[in-house]
């Protein structure tokens, strides 16, 4: 049983490292979901099935879903605001360094 625990904990450590090193937010949501699933498996191996079910629900489903919904909203808003007159009407536009010359 201790070998199984060691293997699962190494997988959790690898998935955690992969989550931190992933730069694209969409990919990071997928990797974080896998990390949550592995944490659930670790809790199951450590004989805590109630914590494992909670972790799988939150870490592998709810958190990545919230991240994906937030990314979709940000990208949708960024698409509607693109252009030279983006922002609220009457708001001063920030001057870019290359436009000063």
C-alpha positions in Angstrom: 0.0 0.0 0.0 2.9 2.4 0.7 4.1 2.0 -2.9 0.7 3.0 -4.2 0.6 6.1 -1.9 4.1 7.1 -3.1 3.1 6.7 -6.8 0.0 8.8 -6.3 1.8 11.5 -4.4 4.5 11.7 -7.1 1.7 12.1 -9.6 0.1 14.8 -7.5 3.5 16.6 -7.3 4.0 16.3 -11.1 0.5 17.6 -11.8 1.0 20.5 -9.4 4.2 21.4 -11.1 2.7 21.2 -14.5 -0.2 23.4 -13.4 2.2 26.1 -12.2 4.4 25.9 -15.3 1.5 26.1 -17.8 1.2 29.6 -19.2 -1.9 29.5 -21.4 -5.0 30.0 -19.2 -7.1 27.6 -21.2 -4.5 24.8 -20.9 -4.0 25.7 -17.3 -7.7 25.1 -16.6 -7.4 21.6 -18.1 -4.2 20.8 -16.2 -5.8 22.1 -13.0 -8.7 19.8 -13.6 -6.3 16.8 -13.9 -4.5 18.0 -10.7 -7.9 18.1 -8.9 -8.7 14.6 -10.1 -5.3 13.3 -8.9 -5.8 14.9 -5.5 -9.2 13.1 -5.3 -7.4 9.8 -6.1 -4.8 10.6 -3.4 -7.5 11.1 -0.8 -9.2 7.9 -1.9 -5.9 6.0 -1.5 -5.5 7.6 1.9 -8.9 6.2 2.9 -10.9 9.4 3.0 -13.6 8.8 0.4 -15.8 11.7 1.6 -13.0 14.2 1.1 -12.1 12.5 -2.2 -15.7 13.0 -3.6 -15.7 16.6 -2.5 -12.2 17.2 -4.0 -13.3 15.7 -7.3 -16.4 17.8 -7.4 -14.7 21.0 -6.6 -11.2 20.5 -8.0 -11.9 18.6 -11.2 -15.3 20.0 -12.2 -16.4 23.3 -10.5 -13.0 25.2 -10.4 -12.1 24.5 -14.1 -15.6 25.3 -15.2 -15.5 28.7 -13.4 -12.1 29.4 -15.0 -13.4 28.6 -18.4 -16.5 30.7 -18.0 -14.4 33.7 -16.8 -12.0 33.3 -19.8 -14.9 33.2 -22.2 -16.4 36.4 -20.6 -13.0 38.2 -20.7 -12.4 37.2 -24.4 -16.0 38.2 -25.3 -15.5 41.6 -23.7 -12.1 42.1 -25.2 -13.6 41.4 -28.6 -16.2 44.1 -28.2 -13.8 46.7 -26.9 -11.1 46.3 -29.6 -10.6 49.3 -31.8 -9.3 52.8 -31.5 -12.3 54.2 -29.6 -12.5 51.4 -27.1 -13.6 52.3 -23.6 -16.3 54.6 -22.2 -17.2 57.7 -24.3 -15.5 60.8 -23.0 -12.8 58.8 -21.1 -9.3 60.0 -21.8 -7.3 57.5 -23.9 -4.0 56.4 -22.6 -1.1 57.5 -24.7 1.1 54.7 -26.0 4.9 55.3 -25.9 5.3 54.7 -29.6 2.6 57.4 -30.4 4.5 60.2 -28.6 7.1 60.7 -31.3 
